[in-house]
Amino acid sequence: MIVCVNCKQEMTCKKTGYGVRWHKDHYYPGDLFICKNCGNEVIVTNNVPIVNSKSPGLSMTKNKEQND
């Protein structure tokens, strides 16, 4: 449950599949939530970015720990 810090009311999902851009090449998938009482909005994401595979110096392969 996502709760508005202003109103202490449960927030509802306004849009799913909302992308959050971080720096130049990282995008975090998330959902946009809104408080129906005050209109406060928040984006809830996870900690796994979608990385642009065409960026130089970035590897899309798993490291050794992830392969085990």
HUJOBEL-V626061 format. One line per field, one symbol per residue. burial: b if it has 16 or more other ideal C-beta (glycine too) atoms within 10 Angstrom, else e. A space follows every 50 residues. Layout:
BEGIN
burial=???
END
This chain:
BEGIN
burial=eeebeeeeeebeeeeeebeeeeeebeebebebbbbeeeeeebeeeeeebe eeeeeeeeeeeeeeeeee
END
